[in-house]
Amino acid sequence: MRAATLSFAAGIAWLQWQSSLPAGEILLSMAVAGAALLVLGRRVAVAGFVLLMLGALLLGASWAGWRAQHRLADALPEAGEGRDVAVVGVVAGLPQAFERGLRFEFDVEQASAEVPSRIGLAWYQGRRDQDDDDLHVAPSLRAGERWHLTVRLKRPHGSLNPYGFDFEAWLFERGIRATGYVRKADGNARIDALVLAPGYLVERLRQSVRERFQRTFADAPYGGILTALAIGDQRAIDPAYWRLFARTGVTHLLSVSGLHVTMVAGLAAWLVGLGWRRMPRLALRLPLQKAMAAAGLLAAFAYALLAGFEVPAQRTLYMLAVVAAAMWTGRNLAASRVLALALLIVLLFDPWAVLAAGFWLSFGAVGLLFYVGVGRLRAMHWLATWGRAQWVITLGMIPALLALFQQFSLVSPLANAVAIPLVSLVITPLALLGTLPLTDPLLWLAHWLAEALMQWLSWLAASNWAVWQQQAPPGWTVALGVLGVGWLMLPRGVPARWLGAVAMLPLVLVEAPRPAAGSALVRVLDVGQGLAVHVQTAGHDLLYDAGPAYSADADAGDRVIVPYLRALGVRRLDMLMVSHQDKDHEGGAGAVLAAVPTELLASSLADAHPLRSGTTPQRRCLDGQRWDWDGVAFEVLHPTVVDYERAAKSNDLSCVLKVSTATGSLLLTGDIEAKMEAELVARHGAALVTDVLVPPHHGSRSSSSPEFIDGVSPWLTFFSAGYRNRFGHPAAEVVDRYAARGVELHRTDRGGALAVRLGGGGMAVESERSQRRRYWHGR
């Protein structure tokens, strides 16, 4: 049963890696064949195990495919993008406030056009000039309310970069099949204050708890941590705290993990046990163990619902349900069988759970603990057992952590030795008790303990050696590392266990490949409406611009560029060139400078700009600056000293950089417009000719004049623009202008991150969407 469940899970995982779904007839054939093989495998002695595994694999793939077909059918037609639609529906989930309004999920009940059943909306506060709207006033939304709204939608879309977060996969897993915003309209109105359905009632309760915590901790720094522990609202935690948790290896504790659910279940079972022992009549009607099992399961179910029912909580809940069922029926189940049944139930309900890192970490960690417990007959002191579990988790999860996040905490054992008992046994119970009326003193006690914990974690994180960060390891090193962990964790007495440690070494020793001398790898990152270009030579790295700021606490530097550089093994930047002062070009620069040691900041920024006040060595971009890295030539072509004196706006001061190898060249132009284009052509003439061009100003109508295109004569262009951006970049007439001259066109909003190699023969373009395409992308 356990092997068949793993094979079923493998079939689901295989399906989620496909670029397109098999046809319905093929999925049906796979299901029939899988069922037949399962029946045959039970009857055939020879090769029966192989047939069972293959049958489970086919059933897993067909199940996931069938579910995916139904979800894909619930889609927004392309013709429906960008149009106003009247909808009636219910606010689902917790509305989330941000600096410009509210974000919330909306279950559609009626619509004036074809729209998906669940959509993600933003209700903006203030003016939306691009939509010709007047002042917006975002109301106070509550989960479970029914509203009539006028909305404007688009199909799911997110940035896609190497090793980056797949936002479209996240939306697909949650069933959100379109995103958009609420338009100002007279018909926008609340219809019902509360829809009486179980799911909405739970979400309303969660929102009420969150509001109470927000009132209690209005000015307290760690109230968001207690909110996350009580109701699973992780967005209540400051992003800076998440970085601290990752650095110290305690992130798992600040989401509602299986440990917390188990603790709640155990506490409920213990309390019921106390009552049952004091009332013998109850024990006559229902045995003590059954009563405790039922109480623990009900408490775990209630907490999992209150906490948002995420995968770690589901896994523990289903494991507890299996254990409770076994106790009620008098069966004795092995721990591994319990885990297998929990895995099966999770995947039957949610075959997209395999897309989440938490799925692999949650089941992997528990499976590892069960694995090391097999065959160990000698009893250990509880403290030794605790220490051994910490060692097993710390060492055993290294392959998964490096594959998923390219880092693991070296201070994790010290951090968790304090954090696990404090958070699980004290802070979380206090936070849960604090959801009840008249319990504010308990909440403040929990906050005081959280503050003490944060001081301990901050002290540990301050060390330079607190975390190991590296490039993303190749797949074969991850597989070898997992095998090494398995061998290393075998019982004492097994010969040559040290070979397991040797098998793990390639994980950290294999370096990321770099371009050969005389060549350069150029990648235009997909940062939405903005620009960020990474130029890598044999021994140097340059970042041209750092993308936009998305909100007050999120930008392309933190969300895209820093994780990308870490995954590529870039430990320092030789130069960050910020072309000019504009939020979509310099919005992420601060985060990059804070996270990645940088040798030089080159820019056209004003002296008073905040980036100029840092400690990184700086210089102004000036026409005529030249340098050579590893046989690759770099030259700044704009601005001049005169431009700094007369420029009317920052676009005119954009740093223009040319990168040249023996067989290929690249021109980066920032946001220069037609006037500066003409001056460049006049000043540099044939020196402007290039192979690859990132067009000025994202393809704006104010740039890419015919004379400039003819002067540059590119054969390849990379437009960097956001999907359905409000500026209309790249403009249709600009695209036509390049196409008419036979230029090959590529766009980040359609292809994700775009890469090309200069030098070394040939310049084939690699787009992240083609390299990493999944069946839900663009749908």
Secondary structure, DSSP 8 states (H G I E B T S, - for coil): -HHHHHHHHHHHHHHHT-SS---HHHHHHHHHHHHHHHHHHHH-STTHHHHHHHHHHHHHHHHHHHHHHHHHHS---GGGTT-EEEEEEEEEEEEEEETTEEEEEEEEEEESS---SEEEEEEE-B--GGGT---B------TT-EEEEEEEEE-------TT---HHHHHHHTT---EEEE---TT-EEEES----HHHHHHHHHHHHHHHHHHHTTT-TTHHHHHHHHH--GGGS-HHHHHHHHHHT-GGGSS--HHHHHHHHHHHHHHHHHHHHH-HHHHHHS-HHHHHHHHHHHHHHHHHHHTT--HHHHHHHHHHHHHHHHHHHT----HHHHHHHHHHHHHHH-GGGGGSHHHHHHHHHHHHHHHHHTT--S---HHHHHHHHHHHHHHHTHHHHHHHHSEEESSHHHHHHHHHHHIIIIIHHHHHHTTSTT-HHHHHHHHHHHHHHHHHHHHHHTSTTSEEE-----HHHHHHHHHHHHHHTS-TTSTTTHHHHHHHHHHHH-------TT-EEEEE---SSS--EEEE-SS-EEEE----EEETTEEHIIIIIHHHHHHTT---BSEEEE-SS-HHHHTTHHHHHHHS-BS-EEE---TTSGGGGSSS-EEE--TT-EEEETTEEEEEEE--HHHHHH-SSGGGG--EEEEE-SS-EEEE-TT--HHHHHHHHHHHGGGG--SEEE-GGGG-TTS--HHHHHHH--SEEEE---TT-TT-SS-HHHHHHHHHTT-EEEEHHHHSSEEEEESSS----EEHHHHS--TTTT-
